[in-house]
């Protein structure tokens, strides 16, 4: 039972974190023009997301 104090501290931290005040929603400006996926969105995803979240270096899960 030497892990009991650590477990208690972890539980208190989790409960305290859940009891904190929630943040207000972030305002999002809706675009008034048509966004082109292939020119504007896909390059960002390829540069920022696919680098880590792709199946090139690890097995894919479906």
Backbone torsions as a table, in degrees:
resi	resn	phi	psi	omega
1	UNK	NA	21.6	179.1
2	UNK	-75.4	-11.3	178.0
3	UNK	-90.0	-4.9	-177.2
4	UNK	-59.1	-45.1	179.2
5	UNK	-63.1	-37.9	178.8
6	UNK	-66.7	-44.3	178.0
7	UNK	-61.3	-41.6	178.3
8	UNK	-63.3	-41.8	178.9
9	UNK	-64.0	-41.4	177.7
10	UNK	-63.2	-44.5	179.9
11	UNK	-63.5	-42.4	178.8
12	UNK	-64.1	-39.8	178.5
13	UNK	-63.3	-43.7	179.2
14	UNK	-64.1	-46.5	-179.0
15	UNK	-64.9	-41.1	178.7
16	UNK	-65.2	-38.1	178.4
17	UNK	-65.0	-36.3	179.2
18	UNK	-73.1	-23.6	-176.7
19	UNK	-87.2	-5.6	-177.9
20	UNK	-69.8	156.3	179.3
21	UNK	-65.4	135.6	179.7
22	UNK	-75.7	152.3	179.4
23	UNK	-81.9	150.3	177.5
24	UNK	-69.1	155.3	179.0
25	UNK	-65.0	149.3	179.5
26	UNK	-82.1	126.2	178.4
27	UNK	-68.6	136.7	-179.6
28	UNK	-120.9	127.8	178.4
29	UNK	-85.0	120.8	-179.5
30	UNK	-77.1	127.4	-178.8
31	UNK	-67.6	146.7	179.8
32	UNK	-97.9	-4.4	179.1
33	UNK	-116.0	165.6	177.8
34	UNK	-77.0	132.3	179.1
35	UNK	-95.8	129.6	179.0
36	UNK	-91.1	113.3	-176.0
37	UNK	-57.9	-51.1	-174.3
38	UNK	-65.1	-30.0	-177.8
39	UNK	-94.2	-31.9	-172.2
40	UNK	-110.4	-36.9	-173.8
41	UNK	-94.9	-51.2	-175.9
42	UNK	-56.4	-42.7	178.2
43	UNK	-60.1	-35.6	178.5
44	UNK	-68.3	-45.4	178.4
45	UNK	-61.7	-42.6	179.6
46	UNK	-63.0	-38.3	-176.8
47	UNK	-80.0	-38.2	-171.7
48	UNK	-103.4	-29.1	-171.7
49	UNK	-109.3	-47.6	-174.6
50	UNK	-63.9	-25.1	179.7
51	UNK	-55.2	-42.7	-179.7
52	UNK	-102.3	-35.0	-172.4
53	UNK	-101.1	49.5	177.0
54	UNK	-124.0	176.6	179.5
55	UNK	-101.4	13.4	-177.1
56	UNK	-70.5	-37.6	-175.7
57	UNK	-109.9	-1.3	-178.6
58	UNK	-150.4	163.0	179.9
59	UNK	-67.3	143.1	177.6
60	UNK	-84.5	146.1	175.4
61	UNK	-115.9	128.1	180.0
62	UNK	-102.6	NA	NA
